[in-house]
Amino acid sequence: MNTQKLVRMLAAGVAALSTSAAFAQAVIVAPMAPPAPRVEAVPPPRAGYAWDPGHWRWAGGRYVWVAGHWQTLHPGYRWVPGHWVARGPNWRWVPAHWAL
């Protein structure tokens, strides 16, 4: 393999790794289950928006409530709210996202 081809391949690999790192998210793990969700008054539907319900966020060694809010719609996608999932003795946060 010639040197120019090797340099191009290495540059492409570095570019791919740096691009994927830009989309990496921190993994949030809590040592205990979140409290029950708070009861929120869900506002009436709003054209062009999806309601993202409130949730518990792990911060500073404790759960903190984050109030619900509107997310701008992305045509062809559906909103999946963030949620906590039990993983062994801990709880892992699955971030909210748009899904097909």
Secondary structure, 3 states (H helix, E strand, C coil): CCHHHHHHHHHHHHHHHHHHHHCCCCCCEECCCCCCCCCCCCCCCCCCEEEECCEEEEECCEEEEECCEEEECCCCCEEECCEEEEECCEEEEECCEEEC
